[in-house]
């Protein structure tokens, strides 16, 4: 018996992406989002999801989509990552896909060399390709960029203090 991957499929632009169903907490309509100062450009802000504060990333911006528009089909995929919830705005959430493991190919090396390195593979499903994303890499990159920019800011302050002889 062949192993199957259970993937939540969603659209961003013209492409269909997928994440393991095990990382999905829920799918919600896009509520009012509270902006957060000094956040990366792709970070839309935070939402209150039944008493829990959830940071929201616009996956379209995160993946470099040029034309970002909001419509009534937009959804937020709420995923759990390292014990915390994060929301990903997508154009639409389509379906749960069952892809046989032997229909998944590893990510091409050119994609692995990219800065994001969040594509784990490509699944073949009913004549189309599903780009499989690694939530850890996708979300950790955002956290790492924020930490490195905070480190640069702290480092710059230390450099200025040292230059001033303090």
Secondary structure, 3 states (H helix, E strand, C coil): CCCEEEEEEEEECCEEEEEEHHHEEEEEECCCCECCCCCCCCEEEEEEECCEEEEEEEHHHHCCCCCCCCCCCCEEEEEEECCEEEEEEECEEEEEEEEEHHHEEECCHHHHCCCCCCEEEEEEECCEEEEEECHHHHHHHHHHHHHHHHHHHHHHHHHHHHHCCC
